[in-house]
Amino acid sequence: MKKFIAVAGNIGVGKSTLVEMLCEKLGWTPFFEPVAENPYLVDFYRDMQAWAFQSQIFFLTHRLRAHHQLAQYPTSVIQDRSVYEDAEIFAHNLFLQGHIRPRDYQTYHELYLTMIDFLPAPDLVIYLRASVPTLVQRIGKRGRDYERTIPADYLSSLNNLYETWIDNFTLCPVLTVPADDIDYVAHSGHLNLIAQKVEEKLTGKEEVIFEPEEVARAMFA
């Protein structure tokens, strides 16, 4: 039976890498959000408060369309970042920073809630949880110049929003991966461990956790 999994997590946590490696291991199809030319982006960076709402509506539209297409996809697929994060993390953060006015944010959020009612939820969300020092280290390793200037306090604020979101997320099962302790790039055993936990979660096991002992053993598997 086909499955639809979404991988969620903060900037630099390793979502795209996990999607690629898991799909290769499981023989599934990866989905990376295509870069869409947001016609509001130039205006947004010039005047965030004036254009944040329009820009986020554009991104939400593309993410909703992608989610719908993936739900109809004929084979199992893993998505890099979910529609939920667009609204619950990034748009919410812009609102908290004062870049989206309360009236506009209420309209945005009501639209988002209405639309996801019509979309089937994924079979599983994999949430990669990492501390800010881990995120900063991994962002530095991947060497994207435009990411090097991301402040640590910005990553921290996103982490707080992620934790609030995941604590209240009930649309589908969630597998939380302790990304501070697990390095599936350096240790193939860690990738195998995640794949095992995914299988357990998809087959309905109520509680799936990463014990420190098995994480340590997997480093040498």
C-alpha positions in Angstrom: 0.0 0.0 0.0 1.4 3.4 -0.9 2.4 5.8 1.8 2.8 9.6 2.0 5.4 10.9 4.5 6.4 14.5 5.1 9.7 15.4 6.7 9.6 18.5 8.9 12.2 20.5 10.8 14.1 23.8 11.1 16.5 25.3 8.6 19.6 23.3 8.2 18.4 20.3 10.2 18.9 17.9 7.3 15.4 17.4 5.8 16.4 17.2 2.2 19.2 14.8 2.9 17.0 12.5 4.9 14.3 12.5 2.2 16.9 11.6 -0.5 18.6 8.9 1.6 15.3 7.3 2.9 13.8 7.2 -0.6 16.9 5.5 -2.0 16.8 3.0 0.8 13.1 2.3 0.6 12.7 2.6 -3.2 10.2 5.5 -2.8 9.8 8.7 -4.7 11.3 11.9 -3.2 9.5 15.3 -3.6 11.5 18.5 -3.2 9.5 21.7 -3.4 10.2 23.2 -6.8 11.6 26.7 -6.6 8.7 29.0 -7.5 9.3 32.5 -8.6 7.4 34.5 -6.1 6.3 37.7 -7.8 6.1 39.4 -4.4 9.6 38.5 -3.1 11.4 41.6 -4.3 8.7 43.8 -2.8 8.7 41.7 0.4 12.4 42.2 1.1 12.0 46.0 0.4 9.0 46.4 2.7 8.2 43.3 4.7 5.2 44.7 6.5 3.5 45.8 3.3 4.1 42.6 1.3 4.5 39.7 3.8 0.8 38.7 3.6 0.8 38.5 -0.2 4.1 36.6 -0.3 2.9 34.1 2.2 -0.4 33.6 0.3 1.6 32.8 -2.8 3.8 30.2 -1.0 0.7 28.7 0.7 -1.0 28.3 -2.6 2.0 26.4 -4.1 2.4 24.2 -1.0 -1.3 23.3 -0.9 -1.2 22.3 -4.6 1.9 20.2 -4.0 0.2 18.4 -1.0 -2.9 17.6 -3.1 -0.8 16.2 -5.9 1.3 14.1 -3.5 -1.9 12.7 -1.9 -2.9 11.5 -5.3 0.5 10.1 -6.3 0.4 6.5 -7.4 3.4 5.3 -5.4 4.9 6.0 -2.0 6.5 9.4 -1.6 8.4 11.4 1.0 8.0 15.2 1.0 10.7 17.7 2.0 8.8 20.2 4.3 5.0 20.2 4.8 2.3 22.7 4.1 1.7 22.8 7.9 5.1 24.4 8.5 4.4 27.2 6.0 1.5 28.4 8.1 2.3 27.2 11.6 6.0 28.2 11.6 7.0 30.7 9.0 3.9 32.8 8.5 3.3 32.7 12.2 6.8 33.9 12.9 6.3 36.8 10.4 3.1 37.7 12.4 4.9 37.6 15.7 7.6 39.9 14.3 5.0 42.4 13.3 5.4 41.9 9.5 1.8 40.6 9.0 -1.0 42.6 10.5 -3.4 40.8 12.9 -6.4 41.1 10.5 -4.4 39.8 7.6 -2.9 37.0 9.7 -6.4 35.9 10.8 -7.6 35.8 7.2 -4.5 33.8 6.2 -4.8 31.3 9.0 -8.6 30.8 8.5 -7.9 30.1 4.8 -5.1 27.6 5.7 -7.4 25.8 8.2 -10.2 25.7 5.7 -8.1 24.3 3.0 -6.3 21.6 5.0 -9.8 20.3 6.0 -10.1 19.2 2.3 -6.7 17.6 2.1 -5.9 14.1 3.3 -3.3 14.1 6.0 0.1 12.3 5.4 0.4 8.8 6.8 3.3 10.1 8.9 5.3 13.2 9.7 9.0 12.8 10.6 10.0 15.7 12.8 13.8 16.3 12.9 14.5 18.0 16.3 17.8 19.7 16.7 19.3 22.3 19.0 20.4 25.7 17.7 24.2 24.8 18.0 23.6 21.7 15.8 21.6 23.8 13.3 24.4 26.4 13.1 27.0 23.7 12.6 25.1 22.0 9.8 24.2 25.3 8.1 28.0 26.1 8.1 28.8 22.7 6.6 26.6 23.0 3.7 28.2 26.3 2.7 25.3 28.3 1.4 26.4 32.0 1.6 22.9 33.4 2.0 22.3 31.1 5.1 25.5 32.1 6.9 23.9 35.3 8.1 20.9 33.7 9.7 21.0 34.8 13.4 21.0 32.1 16.1 18.1 33.8 17.8 16.0 33.5 14.6 16.7 29.8 14.6 15.8 29.6 18.2 12.4 31.4 17.7 11.6 28.9 14.8 12.6 26.0 17.1 10.1 27.3 19.7 7.3 27.5 17.1 8.2 24.0 15.9 7.9 22.6 19.4 4.6 24.2 20.0 3.3 23.0 16.6 4.4 19.4 17.0 3.1 19.2 20.5 -0.4 20.1 19.2 -0.3 18.3 15.9 -2.9 15.5 15.7 -3.7 15.0 12.0 -1.4 12.0 11.6 1.2 10.1 13.6 4.6 11.8 14.3 8.0 10.2 14.5 10.4 12.6 16.3 14.0 12.0 15.5 16.7 13.4 17.9 18.9 15.0 15.3 21.5 16.2 17.8 22.4 12.5 18.4 21.7 11.0 15.0 23.9 11.5 12.0 22.5 9.4 9.1 25.1 10.9 6.7 28.1 9.7 8.7 26.6 6.5 10.0 24.6 4.2 7.8 23.4 2.4 10.9 21.5 5.6 12.0 19.7 5.7 8.6 18.8 2.0 9.1 17.5 2.8 12.6 15.3 5.7 11.3 13.9 3.4 8.5 13.1 0.8 11.2 11.3 3.3 13.3 9.4 4.6 10.3 8.2 1.0 9.6 7.2 0.6 13.2 5.2 3.8 13.2 3.5 3.0 9.9 2.4 -0.4 11.1 0.7 1.2 14.0 3.0 0.8 17.0 1.8 3.2 19.6 5.0 4.5 21.0 8.2 4.6 18.9 11.2 6.2 20.6 15.0 6.3 19.9 16.7 4.8 23.0 20.2 6.2 23.6 21.7 2.7 23.7 20.3 1.7 20.2 21.5 5.1 18.8 25.0 4.4 20.1 24.9 0.8 18.7 23.8 2.0 15.3 26.9 4.1 14.9 28.9 0.9 14.5 26.3 -1.1 12.5 
